[in-house]
Amino acid sequence: MFLYIFSADSGCPKDSFEESLSQTLFMYQNAKRKVHILLHPELGESKADKFVNIFIISLIVLNVIAVMLETVEHLHDKYEIFFKYFDQVSVYIFTIEYVLRVWSCTHDPRYKGSIKGRIKYMLTPGALIDLLAFSPYYIFPQLDFRELRIIRLFRFFRLFRLTAYTKSAQMIFTVFKSRFNELMLSFIMVLFLIIISSCLLYFAEHHAQPKSFSSIPATIWWAVVTLTTAGYGDMIPITTIGKILAGMIMLTGVALFALPAGIIVVGFIEEFRFSKRFKGHNCPHCGKSLDEHHNHEDREINEASRPV
């Protein structure tokens, strides 16, 4: 009824009004899609995506450098006005970026729903880090700039978001995620080695050095320092059995601590092979992978050539 009255009063046919409305909705969704791709450079390869990518990364790095330089008294006193306005501009840019991310997140199928989807996105670790980058500026506006500088250390958390702007960093996270079980197993093995080493050295050195090796928890410090090859020298075995055990523990530690490095290297090799194999096999129009289509055709050819 409303559409009919509106179209009748405006002298515009109902079909034309509905067409105009659908076109407006299409433009709205298209704008949301473009903004979402701009803020997620891994989804696009245009010059605008790269520009936004470089701009945000540069702004994050410059903010971290500014926070560090402000702790130098003579620099802070000389460029206080510059630091103040740079911080304000950065906060406004981060705020606009955060609002655009929340607005366009519903384009992602994981965050469907105008309200529920946006709330779900706002509770993700990445969105919370983005919020911490600028929220202290609005929450504590009454504080002096020098006092606010301490709160602005939350800006350092924004460094963790650099991974959202670089494909190489995403590959690192992919490798660690795919090898999580193996890395956890190696970590548990290292933890067991630390505990066993602490127990052995405690019983070997406690009577000779009751102050240094006073307990097993205190000896854990020696085990960690020794196995990580730091060797501070504050706790040294002096007995013969202690030195023998320490030598064996050191050799075992070198081999065991090299295990996570090998796991990570294998993960990188597999990831590089996978990315090289499927690189360039996407449709230039829709961006979808063409490998599934070719694999489907190969299966059909094999089925046709198979003898009955």
C-alpha positions as CSV (number, residue, x, y, z in Angstrom):
1,M,0.0,0.0,0.0
2,F,2.8,2.4,0.9
3,L,4.6,1.7,-2.3
4,Y,1.4,2.3,-4.3
5,I,0.6,5.6,-2.6
6,F,4.2,6.8,-2.9
7,S,4.4,5.9,-6.6
8,A,1.0,7.4,-7.3
9,D,1.9,10.7,-5.5
10,S,5.2,11.0,-7.3
11,G,3.8,10.1,-10.6
12,C,6.2,7.2,-10.9
13,P,4.9,3.7,-11.8
14,K,5.2,1.0,-9.2
15,D,7.4,-1.2,-11.3
16,S,9.8,1.7,-11.9
17,F,10.0,2.5,-8.2
18,E,10.7,-1.1,-7.3
19,E,13.3,-1.3,-9.9
20,S,14.9,1.9,-8.6
21,L,14.8,0.4,-5.1
22,S,16.4,-2.8,-6.1
23,Q,19.1,-0.9,-8.0
24,T,19.8,1.2,-4.9
25,L,20.1,-2.0,-2.8
26,F,22.4,-3.5,-5.4
27,M,24.6,-0.4,-5.3
28,Y,24.6,-0.5,-1.5
29,Q,25.7,-4.2,-1.4
30,N,28.3,-3.5,-4.2
31,A,29.8,-0.7,-2.2
32,K,29.9,-2.9,0.9
33,R,31.7,-5.6,-1.1
34,K,34.3,-3.1,-2.4
35,V,34.9,-1.7,1.0
36,H,35.3,-5.2,2.5
37,I,37.9,-6.1,-0.2
38,L,39.7,-2.9,0.3
39,L,40.1,-3.6,4.0
40,H,41.1,-7.2,3.4
41,P,43.9,-7.1,0.8
42,E,44.1,-10.9,0.6
43,L,40.8,-10.8,-1.3
44,G,41.8,-8.3,-4.0
45,E,44.8,-7.5,-6.2
46,S,43.9,-4.0,-7.5
47,K,46.1,-0.9,-7.1
48,A,43.6,0.6,-4.6
49,D,43.9,-2.6,-2.4
50,K,47.7,-2.3,-2.4
51,F,47.5,1.4,-1.6
52,V,45.2,0.9,1.4
53,N,47.4,-2.0,2.5
54,I,50.6,0.1,2.4
55,F,48.9,3.1,4.0
56,I,47.5,1.2,7.0
57,I,50.8,-0.7,7.6
58,S,52.8,2.6,7.4
59,L,50.4,4.3,9.8
60,I,50.6,1.4,12.3
61,V,54.4,1.4,12.2
62,L,54.6,5.2,12.5
63,N,52.3,5.2,15.5
64,V,54.5,2.6,17.2
65,I,57.6,4.7,16.4
66,A,55.9,7.9,17.7
67,V,55.0,6.2,21.0
68,M,58.6,5.1,21.4
69,L,60.1,8.5,20.5
70,E,57.7,10.3,22.9
71,T,59.6,8.7,25.8
72,V,62.7,10.7,24.8
73,E,62.2,13.9,26.9
74,H,63.9,16.4,24.6
75,L,62.1,15.0,21.5
76,H,58.7,15.1,23.4
77,D,59.3,18.7,24.5
78,K,60.4,19.9,21.1
79,Y,57.7,18.1,19.0
80,E,54.9,17.9,21.5
81,I,52.4,19.6,19.2
82,F,53.3,17.4,16.3
83,F,52.9,14.2,18.4
84,K,49.5,15.5,19.7
85,Y,48.0,16.2,16.2
86,F,49.6,13.1,14.7
87,D,47.9,11.0,17.4
88,Q,44.6,12.7,16.8
89,V,44.7,12.2,13.1
90,S,45.7,8.5,13.6
91,V,42.9,7.9,16.0
92,Y,40.3,9.4,13.6
93,I,41.7,7.2,10.7
94,F,41.7,4.1,12.9
95,T,38.1,4.9,14.0
96,I,36.9,5.3,10.4
97,E,38.6,2.0,9.5
98,Y,37.1,0.2,12.4
99,V,33.6,1.5,11.6
100,L,34.0,0.5,7.9
101,R,35.2,-2.9,9.0
102,V,32.1,-3.4,11.2
103,W,29.8,-2.1,8.5
104,S,31.2,-4.3,5.7
105,C,31.8,-7.4,7.7
106,T,28.4,-8.8,6.8
107,H,29.7,-9.4,3.3
108,D,31.7,-12.2,4.8
109,P,29.4,-15.4,5.1
110,R,30.8,-16.0,8.6
111,Y,29.2,-12.8,9.8
112,K,25.7,-12.9,8.3
113,G,23.1,-10.8,9.9
114,S,23.0,-7.0,10.2
115,I,23.2,-7.1,14.1
116,K,24.2,-10.6,15.1
117,G,26.9,-10.8,12.5
118,R,28.4,-7.5,13.4
119,I,28.4,-8.3,17.1
120,K,30.1,-11.6,16.3
121,Y,32.8,-9.8,14.3
122,M,33.3,-7.2,17.0
123,L,34.1,-9.9,19.5
124,T,36.8,-11.5,17.3
125,P,40.5,-11.0,18.4
126,G,41.3,-8.9,15.4
127,A,38.4,-6.5,15.9
128,L,39.2,-6.2,19.7
129,I,42.8,-5.3,18.8
130,D,41.6,-2.6,16.4
131,L,39.3,-1.3,19.1
132,L,42.2,-1.1,21.6
133,A,44.1,1.0,19.1
134,F,41.9,4.1,19.5
135,S,39.3,3.5,22.3
136,P,41.6,4.9,25.1
137,Y,41.5,8.3,23.3
138,Y,37.7,8.5,23.7
139,I,37.4,6.8,27.1
140,F,40.0,9.0,28.8
141,P,39.7,12.4,27.1
142,Q,40.2,14.3,30.3
143,L,43.7,13.0,30.9
144,D,46.7,15.1,30.1
145,F,48.6,14.2,26.9
146,R,51.6,12.9,28.9
147,E,49.4,10.6,31.0
148,L,47.5,9.5,27.9
149,R,50.8,8.4,26.4
150,I,51.0,5.5,28.9
151,I,47.5,4.3,27.9
152,R,48.4,4.7,24.2
153,L,50.8,1.8,24.7
154,F,47.7,-0.3,23.7
155,R,48.6,0.9,20.2
156,F,51.4,-1.7,20.2
157,F,48.7,-4.4,20.0
158,R,48.0,-3.1,16.5
159,L,51.3,-4.7,15.4
160,F,49.5,-8.0,15.7
161,R,47.1,-6.9,13.0
162,L,49.9,-6.5,10.5
163,T,49.3,-10.1,9.6
164,A,45.9,-9.1,8.2
165,Y,47.5,-6.9,5.6
166,T,50.3,-9.2,4.3
167,K,49.9,-12.6,2.6
168,S,53.4,-13.7,3.8
169,A,52.4,-13.2,7.4
170,Q,49.2,-15.1,6.7
171,M,51.3,-18.0,5.4
172,I,53.2,-18.0,8.6
173,F,50.0,-18.4,10.6
174,T,48.8,-21.1,8.2
175,V,52.0,-23.1,8.8
176,F,51.8,-22.8,12.6
177,K,48.1,-23.7,12.5
178,S,48.6,-26.7,10.2
179,R,51.5,-28.0,12.4
180,F,49.9,-27.1,15.7
181,N,49.7,-30.7,17.0
182,E,53.3,-31.5,16.1
183,L,54.6,-28.3,17.7
184,M,52.5,-29.0,20.9
185,L,54.0,-32.5,21.1
186,S,57.5,-31.1,20.8
187,F,56.7,-28.5,23.4
188,I,55.5,-31.2,25.8
189,M,58.7,-33.2,25.2
190,V,60.8,-30.1,26.0
191,L,58.8,-29.6,29.1
192,F,59.4,-33.2,30.2
193,L,63.1,-32.8,29.5
194,I,63.3,-29.7,31.7
195,I,61.5,-31.5,34.6
196,I,63.6,-34.6,34.3
197,S,66.9,-32.6,34.0
198,S,65.9,-30.6,37.1
199,C,65.3,-33.7,39.1
200,L,68.6,-35.4,38.1
201,L,70.7,-32.3,38.7
202,Y,69.0,-31.6,42.1
203,F,69.9,-35.1,43.4
204,A,73.4,-34.9,42.0
205,E,74.3,-31.3,43.3
206,H,72.1,-30.7,46.3
207,H,74.5,-32.0,48.9
208,A,77.5,-30.2,47.3
209,Q,75.7,-26.9,46.7
210,P,72.6,-26.7,49.0
211,K,72.2,-23.0,48.4
212,S,72.3,-23.0,44.6
213,F,70.4,-26.3,44.1
214,S,68.1,-25.8,47.0
215,S,65.1,-27.5,45.5
216,I,63.8,-29.0,42.2
217,P,61.7,-25.9,41.3
218,A,64.9,-23.8,41.9
219,T,66.9,-26.2,39.7
220,I,64.3,-25.7,36.9
221,W,66.0,-22.3,36.3
222,W,69.3,-24.1,35.6
223,A,67.6,-26.5,33.2
224,V,65.9,-23.8,31.2
225,V,69.0,-21.7,31.0
226,T,71.1,-24.7,30.0
227,L,68.7,-26.2,27.5
228,T,68.3,-22.8,25.7
229,T,72.1,-22.4,25.6
230,A,71.9,-19.1,27.4
231,G,74.3,-20.2,30.2
232,Y,74.3,-17.4,32.7
233,G,76.7,-19.3,35.0
234,D,74.9,-18.5,38.2
235,M,74.3,-22.3,38.8
236,I,77.1,-24.6,37.7
237,P,77.5,-28.4,38.5
238,I,80.7,-29.1,40.4
239,T,80.4,-32.8,41.1
240,T,81.6,-35.4,38.6
241,I,78.2,-37.0,38.2
242,G,76.6,-33.6,37.9
243,K,79.0,-32.6,35.1
244,I,78.3,-35.9,33.2
245,L,74.6,-35.5,33.5
246,A,74.8,-31.8,32.5
247,G,76.8,-32.8,29.3
248,M,74.2,-35.4,28.4
249,I,71.4,-33.0,29.1
250,M,73.0,-30.3,26.9
251,L,73.4,-32.7,23.9
252,T,69.9,-34.0,24.3
253,G,68.6,-30.4,24.6
254,V,70.3,-29.3,21.3
255,A,68.6,-32.2,19.4
256,L,65.2,-31.7,21.1
257,F,65.1,-28.0,20.6
258,A,65.9,-28.4,16.9
259,L,62.8,-30.5,16.5
260,P,60.3,-27.6,16.4
261,A,62.5,-25.8,13.8
262,G,62.4,-28.9,11.6
263,I,58.6,-29.1,11.9
264,I,58.2,-25.5,10.9
265,V,60.6,-25.8,8.0
266,V,58.6,-28.8,6.6
267,G,55.4,-26.9,7.0
268,F,56.8,-23.9,5.0
269,I,58.1,-26.2,2.3
270,E,54.6,-27.8,1.9
271,E,52.9,-24.4,2.0
272,F,55.3,-23.0,-0.7
273,R,54.6,-26.1,-2.9
274,F,50.9,-25.7,-2.5
275,S,50.9,-22.0,-3.3
276,K,53.1,-22.5,-6.3
277,R,51.0,-25.4,-7.6
278,F,47.7,-23.5,-7.5
279,K,49.1,-20.0,-8.3
280,G,47.5,-18.5,-11.4
281,H,44.7,-21.1,-11.7
282,N,41.9,-18.6,-10.9
283,C,39.2,-17.2,-13.2
284,P,40.1,-13.6,-14.2
285,H,36.4,-12.6,-14.0
286,C,35.0,-14.3,-10.9
287,G,38.2,-15.2,-9.1
288,K,37.1,-18.8,-8.5
289,S,39.6,-21.6,-8.7
290,L,39.7,-23.4,-12.0
291,D,41.4,-26.5,-10.6
292,E,38.1,-28.1,-9.5
293,H,36.7,-27.7,-13.0
294,H,39.8,-29.3,-14.6
295,N,39.8,-32.1,-12.1
296,H,36.1,-32.8,-12.8
297,E,36.9,-32.9,-16.5
298,D,39.8,-35.3,-15.9
299,R,37.5,-37.6,-13.9
300,E,34.9,-37.6,-16.7
301,I,37.6,-38.5,-19.3
302,N,38.9,-41.3,-17.1
303,E,35.4,-42.7,-16.6
304,A,34.7,-42.6,-20.3
305,S,37.9,-44.4,-21.2
306,R,37.5,-47.1,-18.5
307,P,36.6,-50.5,-20.1
308,V,33.1,-51.8,-19.3
